[in-house]
Amino acid sequence: MHIFYTPDITQNTYTLNEEESKHCVRVLRLPVGSLVNLVDGKGSFYTAQITSDNPKKVSLSILKVETEFQKRNHYLHIAVAPTKNIDRIEWFLEKATELGIDEITLIISDRSERRIVKEDRLNKVITSAVKQSIKAYHPKLNDAISYDAFMKIPVEGDKLIAHCNDNEGKDYISNLVKPNGKYLILIGPEGDFTSDEVNIALNKGFKALTLGDNRLRTETAALSVCFEINHLNR
Amino acid sequence: MHIFYTPDITQNTYTLNEEESKHCVRVLRLPVGSLVNLVDGKGSFYTAQITSDNPKKVSLSILKVETEFQKRNHYLHIAVAPTKNIDRIEWFLEKATELGIDEITLIISDRSERRIVKEDRLNKVITSAVKQSIKAYHPKLNDAISYDAFMKIPVEGDKLIAHCNDNEGKDYISNLVKPNGKYLILIGPEGDFTSDEVNIALNKGFKALTLGDNRLRTETAALSVCFEINHLNR
């Protein structure tokens, strides 16, 4: 079944934009009467039928809607420093969307090699993974923010920071948090967080996290956190 | 500390090949007397000193060797169908090497869209991840093989197959295997294994595996198996 992302859907009919319409008619070659699925990114999963195959504006009639489609039993927010090579963050976003994530913030820390990111492009990566993996909820990508500014935002739930400084007091995720929680987890840049940054977090009530003995790249560490939290909650 | 991959090391001295020598002298600009690390891919981790900085053949003198460096407590062999877009398998190999894997086989199944792979190129990806993540053991990449031929090879240890056909009788890895084991896990192509292929495996004693409700791409499924086995064994 073909799936379209329709965040602005409100009525029991919907018209695909020009790009999606062209894709629907010229590429997928779907005729009038074909059934398709729509997701609004807010938890609703629709079954719809094509009522007009105008290649500039395909009309759809909604037949069925499921709300809170595959609603998750926890909330995961990962704040990660963007990698020098942005492809690595792009694949993290794709994989995290497949595995399950709710919110992502790119934080610019002292040792971040990259300080500018194109959120539009990264959002396209997420949307494409949402469609490919059939998710009714679209993960939220926040604008990039400095570490210090991010640390001033109040946060509910469990707060963890993964860093490579000495292991003292670090523990595994499964020993630090419980299932069905709300989690914020910080992942540092290639050169790791500075000890000042780590101390700021610890003073704000973040707990120090270990991901084991492997030396992981930033994006691999972030994905491994995503895996562990979903594993803990399944 | 800079690390070099030296699979053919035998003596207490070693000469880097022309490419590595050039990298060492012209790029890293390491002078005589500098300390470097070497890994042989078979478990030995060396500390060595540069005794000649000839940019065509750098000579090294071994100062120290640690055998069975970070030896793993289990053996993981993943057999996965190569993806249509080979970049996806390349990143799987990089990430699996970072997280910990021992052996990989690319299996050509009925629905594999890609039937030819360049093992040399894929091995370069693995070697680069071995160096980046400081692994003394180099994961073994077997030549691509047809599903039927692969199924004729006798295997010790736990045998699991991940497929998307009906869920009956499937279970999570953690319920199917114990820690410190030897595991072979099959991951199907984009279009999944055929039911004949699944049945062949089940008749050979493979157990059916579920990775949860998420719809995962081939390479994401393979990586999540890698996460889960390493998680179980840590």
Boltz contact constraints between the chains, C-beta under 6 A:
constraints:
  - contact:
      token1: [A, 95]
      token2: [B, 220]
      max_distance: 6.0
  - contact:
      token1: [A, 98]
      token2: [B, 216]
      max_distance: 6.0
  - contact:
      token1: [A, 98]
      token2: [B, 220]
      max_distance: 6.0
  - contact:
      token1: [A, 133]
      token2: [B, 215]
      max_distance: 6.0
  - contact:
      token1: [A, 134]
      token2: [B, 215]
      max_distance: 6.0
  - contact:
      token1: [A, 212]
      token2: [B, 234]
      max_distance: 6.0
  - contact:
      token1: [A, 215]
      token2: [B, 133]
      max_distance: 6.0
  - contact:
      token1: [A, 215]
      token2: [B, 134]
      max_distance: 6.0
  - contact:
      token1: [A, 216]
      token2: [B, 98]
      max_distance: 6.0
  - contact:
      token1: [A, 220]
      token2: [B, 95]
      max_distance: 6.0
  - contact:
      token1: [A, 220]
      token2: [B, 98]
      max_distance: 6.0
  - contact:
      token1: [A, 227]
      token2: [B, 227]
      max_distance: 6.0
  - contact:
      token1: [A, 234]
      token2: [B, 212]
      max_distance: 6.0
